[in-house]
Amino acid sequence: ASKHALHGLFESLRWELKSSGVHVMLVCPGYTETDLHKKALLGSGNSGKAPVSLLGKLSTPGDVADAIYDGACSKQRLLILSNVGKRVRWLALFLPRLYEHWIEISR
């Protein structure tokens, strides 16, 4: 729900700022090689080590930064840097019932 809300927020910002010349791009970076998981906020509210996901390929922070810079220069509206994220987005757009089923069984 929060990711959907961000898409709506960025779409609204894009429309509100359209005449000002400000470009708005939403970036979905996927899994990035950082040490953030070592001090993650856990479901209990405490700080601790979170498991690292093995789903998808890890990107380096430099690769993410380069992709964001290139996306901003080419005025992309949405930048999805994960192959998994791209596939899920297409699945949700073109086969919404299959996407809903997949989300339900993934819980």
N, C-alpha and C positions, 0 to 999 in steps of 0.2 A: 504494500500500500504506500509506503514512504517513497519508493522509487517511482511509482505512478504519479504521486504528488509532485515530485521534482520535475517530471516531464511536463506536467501542467503548469507549474510555476515558470519554467523556462519558456514555454510557448507563450504564456501571458506576458512575460518580460519582453520577448521578441516583438510582440504586437504593440506593446506600450512604447517601446523605444525605437520602433521602425523609422519614424520621421526624424529622429535625432542623429542617425548615422551610426549608432552603437550596434555592434554585432553581438549576438548571443549564441553561444555554443554550449551544449550539454555534453560532457565527457563521461563515458562509462569505461574506466580503465581496466577492469578485470583484475586478475591476480598479479601482484607486483612484488618483486623480491625486496622486502624491507624487514626490519626487525620489529615492526609494529605488533606482531603476534606475541612477542615476549612480554608485553605489558598491556594486554588487551583488557577491556572491560567485559567481564563475564556476565552471564545471565543472572547470577546471584547479586550483581552490583559490585562485587569485589574485583580487584585487579589481579591478573594472573596470566599464565601462559595459555594461549588458545591454540588449538590444533591448526596446522597448516593444511589447506585444501590441496588435494592432489588432482583436482578437476581442472583441466585446461593447462596451458603452458604459462609458466611464470615469465613476466616481462621484467627487464631491468628498469630502474627509475629513469635512466638516461633515454631508453627507448620510448618510454611513456612521454617524457618531456618533449622529445623530438616530434613524436606524433601529434601532440597537442599544439606545438608551434606550427607544424605544417598544416594542421586542421584550421587553426586560426588564420593563417595566411591565405588559405583557400576558401575561407568563410563557410566552413561546414556548419550545419545546424546541429548535427548529432554525430558524435564520434564514439564508436564502439570498438574497443581495442582487444576484445576477447573473441576468439572463434566460437566459443560456447555461447557467449552473449549474442553474437550475430545470428547464430542458428536459432536460439530461443526467440529472438525478436521476430524472425521470419515465420517461425512456427506459430507464434501468437497472432500475427497479422493474417496469415493465409489459412491456417487450420486451428481456429480458436478452440473448438471442442476437444481436439487432440491435445492441445496445449493445456487446457483445464484438467483433462484426465491425467496428463503427465505430472502436473503440479500436485494433484491430489494424491497420486501414488508415491510421490517423492517425499511426502511428509513423514 
